[in-house]
Amino acid sequence: MNSPTFRKGDQVVFRGQSDAQRRWGGNDDASSLLTVNEVYVIRKVELHSWHTKLEFENVTGRFNSVCFRPVTPSL
């Protein structure tokens, strides 16, 4: 299975976050700042060798990309 590619302006859904996902790379605590199943718009993508951090419009913090899934367009 391929990992999703995230880009500025993409919409993603927050799936929840484990403590390990928060600690990996020093991410912010998404569980205290975001709502599960809510849609967020990517403002910035920060690629690292072993993980990707996402920042969102109107939200302060950097979050582990594995906690999100892309919103698929309706057909």
N, C-alpha and C positions, 0 to 999 in steps of 0.2 A: 504494500500500500504506500503510495506517495504522500508526503506531507503537503498540506496546502501552501500555496505561495500567497503571501499577504502584500498588499500595496496600499499606499496612501489613498484614502477615499473609499476603500472597500468597507462593506458592512459585515460585522461579525456578531455572533451570539456568544455570550458568556456561559460556559458550561459548568462553572464551579472551579474550586481550586483546593488542592491539598497543601499541607504544610511544606512538603518536599518541593512542590512546584513553586511555591512562594520563595523558599530559601534558595533554590537553584539560581545562581547569578545575582542574588540580592534584589529580587523583584519586590514591588510593593504588594500589600495585602489586598488583593482584588476582592476577597470575600467581604471585607469591611467597606469597600468603596463602590462595588458594582452589584448589580442584581442578576441572579441566575435567570437565563432565558431572555434577557433584555438585549436589544440590538444596539451596538455601538459603532461609530464611524472612526476608522483609523486616521489619525493625524500624522503619525510618524512610525516607521518601521526601523528597528535597530538590529542589524544582523551581527551575530557573534559566531564563533567557530562551532559551538555546540548547542546554541539556543538562539531564539529570536525574541526580542522584547517589542511590545506594541504600546503606543500611546494613543489616546482617543480624544476627540473633540469634546470640550466641556468637562473633562475629567483630569484631575491631577494625579500623576503616577505613571510608572512603567510596569508592564505586566507580561508574564510568560505566555507566549503565543499558544502553547499546548492547551491552555484553558479556554480556547475560543474555537468556534467553527465558522467557516464562511457562510454567509447567507446566500442561498442559491436562488437565482431569479426564477420567477414563476413563468411557466410556458403557456 
